[in-house]
Amino acid sequence: MNDQTPLRSRARKKRALPHSLTRDRHNKEHYADQLTDLFEVMLGTGMRRGEILALHWSDVHVMDRKLYVRWTLAAINNAEIRFGEPKTEASRAWISLSPRAMAALHRQATLQMNAHPQGRLEGLVFPRPDDQPLRPKWLLNQLRKRTAELGLPAIGLHDLRHTAASIMIAENVPIAVISKTLRHTTLAITINLYGHLLKDSADQAVAALSSALDRADGNRSQQERHASPLRSAA
């Protein structure tokens, strides 16, 4: 954790959005474990699998309610684990943290500090018991296991990122803000991926434009009706 005071002491289918929320509820009610918090942060930030697995406490800034994506993790043949830089310059960026994501990080911080001999908070945010990174394949298997328990379609870890985007679009977050949140290199990438979900937003946009023009016409008509007769005669 970047700040000195302990955290506990401080104030693929994009159509399957309801399924993802059901999985999130199931995790909280039946597991309430490390992976519950990991999935919560992924869903609440749109982070990629490798980014969440490589997240270090030194890049979590509590007082600012932000984290910095500095590393990503990749598994070579699901055997050799490597840390590297994120895939693009845009991926290396700050991410804002919602109260839900902050609560998940608080829970993990408390568990890790209680388990540390000196009560310190260091290393990976979501490690294995031996402080090594979680393996991507194992994480995927756990997600699918929990999904199967609910009788829901299997998804991949990257689908949590798609779900985050779908929720933001459904909540009418501007597409430029969504693109920045997901850290896409260009706005065009976001539109290409999620443009099919923007139909309602486009309808709202032209309706707003029409309303503005109608108001302008109404104001002009009102001004003409109240124009001075003398000015008209002149």
PyRosetta script that sets phi, psi and omega in degrees:
from pyrosetta import init, pose_from_sequence

init()
pose = pose_from_sequence("MNDQTPLRSRARKKRALPHSLTRDRHNKEHYADQLTDLFEVMLGTGMRRGEILALHWSDVHVMDRKLYVRWTLAAINNAEIRFGEPKTEASRAWISLSPRAMAALHRQATLQMNAHPQGRLEGLVFPRPDDQPLRPKWLLNQLRKRTAELGLPAIGLHDLRHTAASIMIAENVPIAVISKTLRHTTLAITINLYGHLLKDSADQAVAALSSALDRADGNRSQQERHASPLRSAA")
pose.set_psi(1, 136.0)
pose.set_omega(1, -172.1)
pose.set_phi(2, -71.2)
pose.set_psi(2, -30.7)
pose.set_omega(2, -176.8)
pose.set_phi(3, -89.0)
pose.set_psi(3, 154.4)
pose.set_omega(3, -172.3)
pose.set_phi(4, -75.5)
pose.set_psi(4, -36.6)
pose.set_omega(4, -178.8)
pose.set_phi(5, -72.7)
pose.set_psi(5, 136.1)
pose.set_omega(5, -179.9)
pose.set_phi(6, -55.5)
pose.set_psi(6, 144.5)
pose.set_omega(6, -176.7)
pose.set_phi(7, -58.5)
pose.set_psi(7, -38.3)
pose.set_omega(7, -173.6)
pose.set_phi(8, -68.9)
pose.set_psi(8, -14.0)
pose.set_omega(8, -177.0)
pose.set_phi(9, -99.7)
pose.set_psi(9, 1.7)
pose.set_omega(9, -176.7)
pose.set_phi(10, -115.1)
pose.set_psi(10, 140.9)
pose.set_omega(10, 171.3)
pose.set_phi(11, -67.4)
pose.set_psi(12, 44.3)
pose.set_omega(12, -171.0)
pose.set_phi(13, -129.5)
pose.set_psi(13, 115.2)
pose.set_omega(13, -173.7)
pose.set_phi(14, -68.8)
pose.set_psi(14, -19.5)
pose.set_omega(14, -179.6)
pose.set_phi(15, -74.2)
pose.set_psi(15, -11.1)
pose.set_omega(15, -174.1)
pose.set_phi(16, -93.1)
pose.set_psi(16, 31.5)
pose.set_omega(16, -177.4)
pose.set_phi(17, -57.5)
pose.set_psi(17, -47.7)
pose.set_omega(17, 178.7)
pose.set_phi(18, -60.2)
pose.set_psi(18, -34.8)
pose.set_omega(18, 178.5)
pose.set_phi(19, -61.6)
pose.set_psi(19, -41.3)
pose.set_omega(19, -179.1)
pose.set_phi(20, -65.0)
pose.set_psi(20, -37.3)
pose.set_omega(20, 178.5)
pose.set_phi(21, -68.9)
pose.set_psi(21, -34.6)
pose.set_omega(21, 176.1)
pose.set_phi(22, -65.0)
pose.set_psi(22, -41.7)
pose.set_omega(22, 177.4)
pose.set_phi(23, -61.2)
pose.set_psi(23, -41.0)
pose.set_omega(23, -179.4)
pose.set_phi(24, -61.3)
pose.set_psi(24, -43.6)
pose.set_omega(24, 178.4)
pose.set_phi(25, -63.8)
pose.set_psi(25, -42.6)
pose.set_omega(25, -179.6)
pose.set_phi(26, -61.3)
pose.set_psi(26, -42.1)
pose.set_omega(26, 177.9)
pose.set_phi(27, -58.4)
pose.set_psi(27, -45.5)
pose.set_omega(27, -176.8)
pose.set_phi(28, -67.1)
pose.set_psi(28, -41.6)
pose.set_omega(28, -173.3)
pose.set_phi(29, -79.0)
pose.set_psi(29, -32.1)
pose.set_omega(29, -172.3)
pose.set_phi(30, -111.0)
pose.set_psi(30, -15.9)
pose.set_omega(30, -178.1)
pose.set_phi(31, -120.2)
pose.set_psi(31, -57.4)
pose.set_omega(31, -178.5)
pose.set_phi(32, 48.4)
pose.set_psi(32, 49.7)
pose.set_omega(32, -177.3)
pose.set_phi(33, -121.9)
pose.set_psi(33, -167.3)
pose.set_omega(33, -178.8)
pose.set_phi(34, -57.5)
pose.set_psi(34, -43.7)
pose.set_omega(34, -177.3)
pose.set_phi(35, -69.7)
pose.set_psi(35, -29.6)
pose.set_omega(35, 174.3)
pose.set_phi(36, -57.7)
pose.set_psi(36, -45.6)
pose.set_omega(36, 180.0)
pose.set_phi(37, -70.6)
pose.set_psi(37, -37.0)
pose.set_omega(37, 178.1)
pose.set_phi(38, -61.8)
pose.set_psi(38, -47.9)
pose.set_omega(38, 179.7)
pose.set_phi(39, -65.3)
pose.set_psi(39, -34.8)
pose.set_omega(39, 178.0)
pose.set_phi(40, -61.5)
pose.set_psi(40, -45.9)
pose.set_omega(40, -179.6)
pose.set_phi(41, -66.7)
pose.set_psi(41, -41.0)
pose.set_omega(41, 178.4)
pose.set_phi(42, -60.4)
pose.set_psi(42, -46.6)
pose.set_omega(42, -178.3)
pose.set_phi(43, -68.7)
pose.set_psi(43, -32.7)
pose.set_omega(43, -177.3)
pose.set_phi(44, -84.7)
pose.set_psi(44, -7.8)
pose.set_omega(44, -178.7)
pose.set_phi(45, -127.1)
pose.set_psi(45, -19.6)
pose.set_omega(45, -174.6)
pose.set_phi(46, 76.2)
pose.set_psi(46, 18.4)
pose.set_omega(46, -179.7)
pose.set_phi(47, -67.3)
pose.set_psi(47, 151.0)
pose.set_omega(47, 176.8)
pose.set_phi(48, -79.6)
pose.set_psi(48, 159.9)
pose.set_omega(48, -178.4)
pose.set_phi(49, -53.9)
pose.set_psi(49, -51.7)
pose.set_omega(49, -177.8)
pose.set_phi(50, -63.6)
pose.set_psi(50, -31.3)
pose.set_omega(50, -178.8)
pose.set_phi(51, -71.3)
pose.set_psi(51, -41.8)
pose.set_omega(51, -179.3)
pose.set_phi(52, -70.2)
pose.set_psi(52, -35.5)
pose.set_omega(52, -179.7)
pose.set_phi(53, -72.2)
pose.set_psi(53, -23.1)
pose.set_omega(53, -179.1)
pose.set_phi(54, -100.4)
pose.set_psi(54, 4.4)
pose.set_omega(54, -177.5)
pose.set_phi(55, -69.2)
pose.set_psi(55, 129.1)
pose.set_omega(55, 178.3)
pose.set_phi(56, -108.0)
pose.set_psi(56, 151.1)
pose.set_omega(56, 178.5)
pose.set_phi(57, -60.9)
pose.set_psi(57, -29.0)
pose.set_omega(57, 179.9)
pose.set_phi(58, -65.0)
pose.set_psi(58, -16.7)
pose.set_omega(58, 179.0)
pose.set_phi(59, -102.9)
pose.set_psi(59, 8.2)
pose.set_omega(59, 174.7)
pose.set_phi(60, -101.5)
pose.set_psi(60, 117.4)
pose.set_omega(60, -176.5)
pose.set_phi(61, -108.1)
pose.set_psi(61, 99.9)
pose.set_omega(61, -170.0)
pose.set_phi(62, -64.5)
pose.set_psi(62, -51.6)
pose.set_omega(62, -174.5)
pose.set_phi(63, -62.2)
pose.set_psi(63, -31.6)
pose.set_omega(63, 179.1)
pose.set_phi(64, -87.5)
pose.set_psi(64, -8.5)
pose.set_omega(64, -176.3)
pose.set_phi(65, 54.3)
pose.set_psi(65, 48.9)
pose.set_omega(65, 179.7)
pose.set_phi(66, -142.9)
pose.set_psi(66, 160.2)
pose.set_omega(66, 169.9)
pose.set_phi(67, -133.4)
pose.set_psi(67, 157.2)
pose.set_omega(67, -179.0)
pose.set_phi(68, -113.4)
pose.set_psi(68, 128.9)
pose.set_omega(68, 177.9)
pose.set_phi(69, -85.5)
pose.set_psi(69, 103.8)
pose.set_omega(69, -176.3)
pose.set_phi(70, -108.5)
pose.set_psi(70, -31.0)
pose.set_omega(70, -174.8)
pose.set_phi(71, -130.9)
pose.set_psi(71, 160.2)
pose.set_omega(71, 168.8)
pose.set_phi(72, -134.9)
pose.set_psi(72, 155.9)
pose.set_omega(72, -177.2)
pose.set_phi(73, -118.3)
pose.set_psi(73, 138.1)
pose.set_omega(73, 177.3)
pose.set_phi(74, -132.5)
pose.set_psi(74, 145.1)
pose.set_omega(74, 177.2)
pose.set_phi(75, -110.2)
pose.set_psi(75, 123.2)
pose.set_omega(75, 178.0)
pose.set_phi(76, -87.6)
pose.set_psi(76, 112.6)
pose.set_omega(76, -176.7)
pose.set_phi(77, 56.0)
pose.set_psi(77, 31.0)
pose.set_omega(77, -178.8)
pose.set_phi(78, 56.8)
pose.set_psi(78, 25.5)
pose.set_omega(78, -178.7)
pose.set_phi(79, -123.4)
pose.set_psi(79, -69.9)
pose.set_omega(79, -178.4)
pose.set_phi(80, -79.8)
pose.set_psi(80, 125.6)
pose.set_omega(80, -179.6)
pose.set_phi(81, -99.8)
pose.set_psi(81, 131.6)
pose.set_omega(81, -179.4)
pose.set_phi(82, -132.7)
pose.set_psi(82, 139.4)
pose.set_omega(82, 170.4)
pose.set_phi(83, -95.6)
pose.set_psi(83, 139.9)
pose.set_omega(83, 176.7)
pose.set_phi(84, -149.4)
pose.set_psi(84, 178.5)
pose.set_omega(84, 177.6)
pose.set_phi(85, -76.0)
pose.set_psi(85, 151.6)
pose.set_omega(85, 177.2)
pose.set_phi(86, -56.7)
pose.set_psi(86, 162.6)
pose.set_omega(86, -169.0)
pose.set_phi(87, -64.8)
pose.set_psi(87, -30.9)
pose.set_omega(87, -179.3)
pose.set_phi(88, -137.5)
pose.set_psi(88, 166.1)
pose.set_omega(88, 176.3)
pose.set_phi(89, -61.5)
pose.set_psi(89, -38.1)
pose.set_omega(89, -179.8)
pose.set_phi(90, -65.3)
pose.set_psi(90, -27.7)
pose.set_omega(90, -179.3)
pose.set_phi(91, -69.9)
pose.set_psi(91, -28.1)
pose.set_omega(91, 178.9)
pose.set_phi(92, -82.1)
pose.set_psi(92, 93.4)
pose.set_omega(92, -172.1)
pose.set_phi(93, -157.4)
pose.set_psi(93, 170.1)
pose.set_omega(93, 176.0)
pose.set_phi(94, -81.7)
pose.set_psi(94, 145.0)
pose.set_omega(94, 176.0)
pose.set_phi(95, -125.3)
pose.set_psi(95, 130.5)
pose.set_omega(95, 176.7)
pose.set_phi(96, -76.5)
pose.set_psi(96, 149.0)
pose.set_omega(96, -177.1)
pose.set_phi(97, -115.1)
pose.set_psi(97, 127.4)
pose.set_omega(97, 177.1)
pose.set_phi(98, -76.3)
pose.set_psi(98, 166.3)
pose.set_omega(98, 175.2)
pose.set_phi(99, -56.3)
pose.set_psi(99, -36.2)
pose.set_omega(99, 178.9)
pose.set_phi(100, -65.4)
pose.set_psi(100, -45.2)
pose.set_omega(100, 179.0)
pose.set_phi(101, -65.6)
pose.set_psi(101, -39.9)
pose.set_omega(101, 178.4)
pose.set_phi(102, -62.5)
pose.set_psi(102, -40.4)
pose.set_omega(102, 179.2)
pose.set_phi(103, -62.7)
pose.set_psi(103, -40.2)
pose.set_omega(103, 178.0)
pose.set_phi(104, -63.0)
pose.set_psi(104, -42.0)
pose.set_omega(104, 178.9)
pose.set_phi(105, -68.6)
pose.set_psi(105, -36.8)
pose.set_omega(105, 175.9)
pose.set_phi(106, -59.7)
pose.set_psi(106, -44.0)
pose.set_omega(106, -179.4)
pose.set_phi(107, -62.1)
pose.set_psi(107, -44.2)
pose.set_omega(107, -179.6)
pose.set_phi(108, -67.6)
pose.set_psi(108, -37.8)
pose.set_omega(108, 178.6)
pose.set_phi(109, -62.9)
pose.set_psi(109, -43.1)
pose.set_omega(109, 179.6)
pose.set_phi(110, -62.0)
pose.set_psi(110, -46.1)
pose.set_omega(110, 179.4)
pose.set_phi(111, -61.0)
pose.set_psi(111, -44.8)
pose.set_omega(111, -176.3)
pose.set_phi(112, -71.5)
pose.set_psi(112, -38.4)
pose.set_omega(112, 178.5)
pose.set_phi(113, -67.7)
pose.set_psi(113, -36.9)
pose.set_omega(113, 177.6)
pose.set_phi(114, -66.2)
pose.set_psi(114, -29.6)
pose.set_omega(114, -178.3)
pose.set_phi(115, -85.8)
pose.set_psi(115, -16.9)
pose.set_omega(115, -177.5)
pose.set_phi(116, -82.8)
pose.set_psi(116, 134.9)
pose.set_omega(116, -178.5)
pose.set_phi(117, -54.7)
pose.set_psi(117, -38.8)
pose.set_omega(117, 179.1)
pose.set_phi(118, -100.0)
pose.set_psi(118, 8.4)
pose.set_omega(118, 178.9)
pose.set_phi(119, 67.9)
pose.set_psi(119, 23.8)
pose.set_omega(119, -179.0)
pose.set_phi(120, -86.9)
pose.set_psi(120, 162.2)
pose.set_omega(120, 177.9)
pose.set_phi(121, -122.8)
pose.set_psi(121, 109.5)
pose.set_omega(121, -175.3)
pose.set_phi(122, -154.0)
pose.set_psi(122, 167.8)
pose.set_omega(122, 178.2)
pose.set_phi(123, 79.2)
pose.set_psi(123, -150.6)
pose.set_omega(123, -176.6)
pose.set_phi(124, -74.9)
pose.set_psi(124, 148.7)
pose.set_omega(124, 177.4)
pose.set_phi(125, -74.2)
pose.set_psi(125, -37.7)
pose.set_omega(125, -178.6)
pose.set_phi(126, -126.5)
pose.set_psi(126, 75.1)
pose.set_omega(126, -178.2)
pose.set_phi(127, -95.1)
pose.set_psi(127, 172.3)
pose.set_omega(127, 167.6)
pose.set_phi(128, -77.6)
pose.set_psi(128, 169.8)
pose.set_omega(128, 178.8)
pose.set_phi(129, -57.0)
pose.set_psi(129, -27.2)
pose.set_omega(129, 178.3)
pose.set_phi(130, -89.8)
pose.set_psi(130, 13.8)
pose.set_omega(130, 178.3)
pose.set_phi(131, 71.1)
pose.set_psi(131, 7.5)
pose.set_omega(131, 174.7)
pose.set_phi(132, -86.2)
pose.set_psi(132, 161.8)
pose.set_omega(132, -179.0)
pose.set_phi(133, -65.8)
pose.set_psi(133, 147.1)
pose.set_omega(133, 170.9)
pose.set_phi(134, -64.6)
pose.set_psi(134, 145.0)
pose.set_omega(134, 179.7)
pose.set_phi(135, -84.5)
pose.set_psi(135, 132.8)
pose.set_omega(135, -177.8)
pose.set_phi(136, -55.2)
pose.set_psi(136, -41.7)
pose.set_omega(136, -178.3)
pose.set_phi(137, -64.6)
pose.set_psi(137, -41.2)
pose.set_omega(137, 178.2)
pose.set_phi(138, -63.6)
pose.set_psi(138, -40.9)
pose.set_omega(138, 179.8)
pose.set_phi(139, -63.2)
pose.set_psi(139, -42.7)
pose.set_omega(139, 177.4)
pose.set_phi(140, -61.6)
pose.set_psi(140, -42.9)
pose.set_omega(140, 179.5)
pose.set_phi(141, -60.9)
pose.set_psi(141, -39.5)
pose.set_omega(141, 178.8)
pose.set_phi(142, -65.8)
pose.set_psi(142, -40.4)
pose.set_omega(142, 177.9)
pose.set_phi(143, -62.7)
pose.set_psi(143, -44.1)
pose.set_omega(143, -178.8)
pose.set_phi(144, -69.9)
pose.set_psi(144, -33.0)
pose.set_omega(144, 176.4)
pose.set_phi(145, -62.2)
pose.set_psi(145, -45.6)
pose.set_omega(145, -178.5)
pose.set_phi(146, -69.5)
pose.set_psi(146, -33.7)
pose.set_omega(146, 176.5)
pose.set_phi(147, -65.3)
pose.set_psi(147, -43.5)
pose.set_omega(147, -179.2)
pose.set_phi(148, -63.0)
pose.set_psi(148, -33.2)
pose.set_omega(148, 179.5)
pose.set_phi(149, -61.9)
pose.set_psi(149, -24.5)
pose.set_omega(149, 179.8)
pose.set_phi(150, -96.8)
pose.set_psi(150, -2.7)
pose.set_omega(150, -178.1)
pose.set_phi(151, 69.4)
pose.set_psi(151, 27.9)
pose.set_omega(151, -178.6)
pose.set_phi(152, -102.1)
pose.set_psi(152, 160.1)
pose.set_omega(152, 179.1)
pose.set_phi(153, -59.6)
pose.set_psi(153, 143.3)
pose.set_omega(153, 177.9)
pose.set_phi(154, -69.5)
pose.set_psi(154, 142.4)
pose.set_omega(154, 176.5)
pose.set_phi(155, -131.8)
pose.set_psi(155, 168.1)
pose.set_omega(155, 174.6)
pose.set_phi(156, -99.0)
pose.set_psi(156, 168.5)
pose.set_omega(156, -179.8)
pose.set_phi(157, -63.0)
pose.set_psi(157, -33.8)
pose.set_omega(157, -178.9)
pose.set_phi(158, -67.7)
pose.set_psi(158, -19.9)
pose.set_omega(158, 178.4)
pose.set_phi(159, -67.3)
pose.set_psi(159, -22.8)
pose.set_omega(159, 174.7)
pose.set_phi(160, -65.1)
pose.set_psi(160, -34.8)
pose.set_omega(160, 177.0)
pose.set_phi(161, -68.3)
pose.set_psi(161, -42.5)
pose.set_omega(161, 176.6)
pose.set_phi(162, -61.9)
pose.set_psi(162, -39.6)
pose.set_omega(162, 179.7)
pose.set_phi(163, -63.8)
pose.set_psi(163, -40.9)
pose.set_omega(163, 177.5)
pose.set_phi(164, -58.6)
pose.set_psi(164, -44.0)
pose.set_omega(164, 179.1)
pose.set_phi(165, -63.9)
pose.set_psi(165, -42.7)
pose.set_omega(165, -178.8)
pose.set_phi(166, -62.9)
pose.set_psi(166, -40.3)
pose.set_omega(166, 179.0)
pose.set_phi(167, -64.8)
pose.set_psi(167, -43.5)
pose.set_omega(167, 179.5)
pose.set_phi(168, -61.9)
pose.set_psi(168, -40.8)
pose.set_omega(168, 178.4)
pose.set_phi(169, -64.7)
pose.set_psi(169, -43.4)
pose.set_omega(169, 179.3)
pose.set_phi(170, -61.8)
pose.set_psi(170, -28.8)
pose.set_omega(170, 179.6)
pose.set_phi(171, -91.3)
pose.set_psi(171, 11.6)
pose.set_omega(171, 175.8)
pose.set_phi(172, 63.7)
pose.set_psi(172, 30.7)
pose.set_omega(172, 172.0)
pose.set_phi(173, -70.8)
pose.set_psi(173, 133.6)
pose.set_omega(173, -179.4)
pose.set_phi(174, -56.0)
pose.set_psi(174, 141.3)
pose.set_omega(174, -175.3)
pose.set_phi(175, -61.6)
pose.set_psi(175, -32.1)
pose.set_omega(175, 178.5)
pose.set_phi(176, -65.9)
pose.set_psi(176, -36.2)
pose.set_omega(176, 178.3)
pose.set_phi(177, -70.4)
pose.set_psi(177, -39.6)
pose.set_omega(177, 177.4)
pose.set_phi(178, -62.1)
pose.set_psi(178, -43.8)
pose.set_omega(178, 179.3)
pose.set_phi(179, -60.1)
pose.set_psi(179, -40.7)
pose.set_omega(179, 179.4)
pose.set_phi(180, -69.4)
pose.set_psi(180, -38.8)
pose.set_omega(180, 179.6)
pose.set_phi(181, -64.5)
pose.set_psi(181, -41.2)
pose.set_omega(181, 179.3)
pose.set_phi(182, -79.5)
pose.set_psi(182, -10.2)
pose.set_omega(182, 177.9)
pose.set_phi(183, 62.0)
pose.set_psi(183, 43.4)
pose.set_omega(183, 172.3)
pose.set_phi(184, -74.1)
pose.set_psi(184, 149.8)
pose.set_omega(184, -178.7)
pose.set_phi(185, -64.6)
pose.set_psi(185, -39.5)
pose.set_omega(185, 179.5)
pose.set_phi(186, -135.7)
pose.set_psi(186, 159.0)
pose.set_omega(186, 175.9)
pose.set_phi(187, -64.7)
pose.set_psi(187, -31.2)
pose.set_omega(187, -178.9)
pose.set_phi(188, -60.5)
pose.set_psi(188, -35.3)
pose.set_omega(188, 178.9)
pose.set_phi(189, -62.1)
pose.set_psi(189, -45.1)
pose.set_omega(189, -179.7)
pose.set_phi(190, -62.7)
pose.set_psi(190, -43.1)
pose.set_omega(190, -179.3)
pose.set_phi(191, -66.7)
pose.set_psi(191, -39.9)
pose.set_omega(191, 178.5)
pose.set_phi(192, -62.6)
pose.set_psi(192, -37.0)
pose.set_omega(192, -177.6)
pose.set_phi(193, -78.0)
pose.set_psi(193, -38.4)
pose.set_omega(193, -169.3)
pose.set_phi(194, -124.2)
pose.set_psi(194, 9.8)
pose.set_omega(194, -178.0)
pose.set_phi(195, -58.0)
pose.set_psi(195, -32.3)
pose.set_omega(195, -179.0)
pose.set_phi(196, -67.3)
pose.set_psi(196, -16.5)
pose.set_omega(196, 179.2)
pose.set_phi(197, -91.2)
pose.set_psi(197, -1.6)
pose.set_omega(197, -172.7)
pose.set_phi(198, -96.9)
pose.set_psi(198, 7.9)
pose.set_omega(198, -176.7)
pose.set_phi(199, -57.8)
pose.set_psi(199, -47.4)
pose.set_omega(199, -179.3)
pose.set_phi(200, -63.0)
pose.set_psi(200, -36.9)
pose.set_omega(200, 178.9)
pose.set_phi(201, -64.9)
pose.set_psi(201, -38.9)
pose.set_omega(201, 178.3)
pose.set_phi(202, -65.0)
pose.set_psi(202, -40.1)
pose.set_omega(202, 177.0)
pose.set_phi(203, -61.0)
pose.set_psi(203, -42.7)
pose.set_omega(203, 179.3)
pose.set_phi(204, -65.3)
pose.set_psi(204, -35.5)
pose.set_omega(204, -178.6)
pose.set_phi(205, -65.7)
pose.set_psi(205, -47.3)
pose.set_omega(205, -179.1)
pose.set_phi(206, -70.4)
pose.set_psi(206, -30.9)
pose.set_omega(206, 176.4)
pose.set_phi(207, -65.6)
pose.set_psi(207, -40.9)
pose.set_omega(207, 177.9)
pose.set_phi(208, -65.0)
pose.set_psi(208, -40.3)
pose.set_omega(208, 178.0)
pose.set_phi(209, -62.2)
pose.set_psi(209, -44.7)
pose.set_omega(209, 179.4)
pose.set_phi(210, -61.7)
pose.set_psi(210, -41.9)
pose.set_omega(210, 179.7)
pose.set_phi(211, -62.8)
pose.set_psi(211, -40.7)
pose.set_omega(211, 179.6)
pose.set_phi(212, -63.9)
pose.set_psi(212, -41.8)
pose.set_omega(212, 178.7)
pose.set_phi(213, -66.5)
pose.set_psi(213, -39.3)
pose.set_omega(213, 177.7)
pose.set_phi(214, -62.3)
pose.set_psi(214, -40.8)
pose.set_omega(214, 178.8)
pose.set_phi(215, -64.5)
pose.set_psi(215, -39.3)
pose.set_omega(215, 179.7)
pose.set_phi(216, -64.6)
pose.set_psi(216, -42.3)
pose.set_omega(216, 177.6)
pose.set_phi(217, -63.0)
pose.set_psi(217, -41.3)
pose.set_omega(217, -179.5)
pose.set_phi(218, -64.5)
pose.set_psi(218, -41.1)
pose.set_omega(218, 179.6)
pose.set_phi(219, -64.9)
pose.set_psi(219, -40.0)
pose.set_omega(219, -179.5)
pose.set_phi(220, -66.5)
pose.set_psi(220, -40.8)
pose.set_omega(220, 179.0)
pose.set_phi(221, -63.5)
pose.set_psi(221, -39.5)
pose.set_omega(221, 180.0)
pose.set_phi(222, -65.5)
pose.set_psi(222, -39.1)
pose.set_omega(222, 179.3)
pose.set_phi(223, -65.1)
pose.set_psi(223, -38.5)
pose.set_omega(223, -179.8)
pose.set_phi(224, -67.2)
pose.set_psi(224, -37.0)
pose.set_omega(224, 179.7)
pose.set_phi(225, -67.4)
pose.set_psi(225, -31.6)
pose.set_omega(225, -177.8)
pose.set_phi(226, -96.6)
pose.set_psi(226, 11.4)
pose.set_omega(226, 179.2)
pose.set_phi(227, -65.9)
pose.set_psi(227, 145.3)
pose.set_omega(227, -178.7)
pose.set_phi(228, -65.1)
pose.set_psi(228, 132.4)
pose.set_omega(228, 177.8)
pose.set_phi(229, -60.6)
pose.set_psi(229, -37.9)
pose.set_omega(229, -180.0)
pose.set_phi(230, -63.5)
pose.set_psi(230, -40.8)
pose.set_omega(230, -179.9)
pose.set_phi(231, -65.7)
pose.set_psi(231, -35.3)
pose.set_omega(231, 179.4)
pose.set_phi(232, -68.5)
pose.set_psi(232, -40.6)
pose.set_omega(232, -179.5)
pose.set_phi(233, -65.1)
pose.set_psi(233, -37.4)
pose.set_omega(233, 179.3)
pose.set_phi(234, -64.1)
pose.dump_pdb("model.pdb")
